[in-house]
Amino acid sequence: MPRLKNFVKKHWKKILVFLVVTAFISWIFWGRKNKNIESTQIRKGNLQEEMILSGEIDAVNHAKLSFETSGKIVFVGVKEGDKVNKGKLLSKLDTTILNSSYQIALSNLRLYEATAQNVLDQVKNNDNDETFAQKDQRTTAEANKDKAHEAVIQAKRNLDGAFLYAPFSGIVTYLAHPFPNVFTTAGAVEVEVIDPSTMYFKVLADQIEVTKLNLGQRVEIVLDPFEEKTFEGKVSNISFVPSIGEAGSTYSVKVDFKNITLSDSKFKIAMTGDAKFIISEKNDVLYLPLNYVKQDKQGKFIKINKKGQRQYIETGIESEDYIEIKGDLKEGQLVFD
């Protein structure tokens, strides 16, 4: 006994470490041995192969309007939120100088037309023996008339650019200057108009994803502000060229909403969400949750007992949570994780 006490006293630290390690190993061994192995049954039913892409709401009729020339706003005929019909005058610049330039251009055109006609009368009988001086006189008169005509077109374009009209029926969603007597510059967005009835869901698909999409394909849309609701849609357009500004080969896909009155909905431009595209559907197939199908070098397999015995299988279409399985299988068969 004294020797044992001395041994323990001398080597107590090593003994303590040994006991701790032994207890830890025993805990792991018995814990794994007694661990419950999850299982499920093979089910039979309908399965959909799906692809989910994120996107946002946009509109076909969505216009940002700006004046073609700078100037002072003298008229504003709408306010934000107003419903407008196509062709309604929304805003107008002071046209005093622009109209004056247009009238001067018209006067110059009349002047040069008269001059050109006079010169042509003078040389009309000299078609075969026209002198260089006569040709120069005639060409100068015709060129001046042509330049005067182009000046009229330019002045009329500048005058027309001082008016902003609604390009379609819709709602005014933005008004930079809701009051007159302020200066604005050419090209600055002055009015924004949207037709809610033309809203759609826009997604971007890469070069692999876009090959799985077809016109008329059924789509289920879940918008972030309405997470508990699913909206029906269908693919109405797939771009043939990559989207500008996107990295890589990314294509724009337009999905039209179905069975909903867009103008009465609470949808807003740029609301985000996910679109679930139904790639393919199969009826009466055997399937399992994705995590129950494993894979090694030989292929895909399932575990058919608690010991982990493997049965190799083939797989078919795959949904977000389930995968079709093929082989010597039957509905209700137990499969282990």
Beta strands, then each sheet from edge to edge (+ up, - down):
strand 1: 39-41
strand 2: 43-59
strand 3: 62-66
strand 4: 71-76
strand 5: 83-84
strand 6: 89-93
strand 7: 163-165
strand 8: 170-175
strand 9: 183-184
strand 10: 189-194
strand 11: 199-206
strand 12: 218-223
strand 13: 231-238
strand 14: 250-257
strand 15: 272-289
strand 16: 294-296
strand 17: 299-303
strand 18: 310-312
strand 19: 314-318
strand 20: 322-326
strand 21: 334-336
sheet 1: 1+ 21-
sheet 2: 19+ 20- 15+ 2- 11+ 14- 13+ 12-
sheet 3: 3+ 10- 8+ 5-
sheet 4: 7+ 6- 4+ 9-
sheet 5: 16+ 17- 18+
end
